[in-house]
Amino acid sequence: MTFPVTLIDRLAAESVLADCLQLALQHHLFDFLEAPLSAKLLAEKVGWHAEPTAHLLELLWSFGLLDRQQEGESLYYSSTSVVRPYLCQSGERYRGDAWQYRLQALRGFGHELNSMLKQPLPQYSDQLLHDATWAAAARGQIAQEQRALTADTACAIAATVEQFNRPARMLDMGGGPGLVSISLAQRFIQLTGVVQDLPLTAGVAQDNLHIAGVSDRFSAVSELAEDDCFDIIWCSSFLHFVADPVQTLAKLYRRLKPGGVLISAHARLSHDPQQVSRVLPFFLPLLMRGKPVFHHGQMVHMLEEAGFRVEDRGEYAFPMAPLHVHCAFKVDR
């Protein structure tokens, strides 16, 4: 087998690209370049020098983040139509802040990795779930990620699930800012439900539900009534943050009405190295901090142990990495 020289070289090169993209976002380059500008004109706006700015723009262009056109001897750069909604602050799917947050979090993990390897894995703790921190994330990077991708993916999954085609009540478990519920409520007008999360985070979701005009059908709470039951439970990445996923699934099973469905979307590590390479870099920090990430067949086993009939729906696109989706049905009894 040939040593993967090109792979390790590419990793080093992509570190440079990440730094350049972060700098571009911090100085709002994509916003300035909604209309074509030369490197000289852009440099004047940002306070840089023209020649190094031209080199930066060439790199961003080479990775498809900018368009380039030549007029006479001058080159003009502009944000591509594909990039504009995601990296211009005025874009409806802007996720520049979320991307920078994730980049810094992953780099911070990298700095901690050596010390982590010198001690045993920690026992599970709820360290990542402080309410104020989670609520701030719900207002910021999680909202950007739900708006940019998660909500659309949820709607694509829901379109394949029969329960969404009739009046149904849904629980959005650990729903953060509630934008998934908002998109589903707007898509399926007979849908009602609840977004459940920590108290301050639920407050963020309630505000968003009100602004979106769906608070007559959806509400946000931090605690569910003991006897509250649902036709649909949306459970995306939630089980990575609970101490006992099996026990949590058993509780969710009891929350479902007969014939109801739990939609599980979680990171999965398969036997395919290419699939693992798409997922593990983003979820290694959770594993190293004692959080559960599920291996091939593990989710199906846990769902079946809780009493569900399980359908494997495969991978779907989510922020950072693809998640594996299972539809788990509560059989009529």
Secondary structure as UniProt FT lines:
FT   HELIX           5..26
FT   TURN            27..28
FT   HELIX           29..32
FT   TURN            33..34
FT   STRAND          37..38
FT   HELIX           39..46
FT   HELIX           50..62
FT   TURN            63..64
FT   STRAND          66..71
FT   TURN            72..73
FT   STRAND          74..79
FT   TURN            81..83
FT   HELIX           84..87
FT   TURN            89..90
FT   TURN            92..93
FT   HELIX           96..116
FT   TURN            117..118
FT   HELIX           127..129
FT   HELIX           131..139
FT   HELIX           141..145
FT   HELIX           146..150
FT   HELIX           151..158
FT   TURN            159..160
FT   HELIX           162..165
FT   STRAND          168..173
FT   TURN            176..177
FT   HELIX           179..187
FT   TURN            189..190
FT   STRAND          191..196
FT   HELIX           199..212
FT   TURN            215..217
FT   STRAND          218..221
FT   TURN            226..227
FT   STRAND          230..236
FT   HELIX           238..241
FT   HELIX           245..255
FT   STRAND          256..266
FT   STRAND          268..269
FT   HELIX           273..288
FT   TURN            289..290
FT   STRAND          294..295
FT   TURN            296..297
FT   HELIX           298..305
FT   TURN            306..307
FT   STRAND          309..316
FT   STRAND          323..329
//
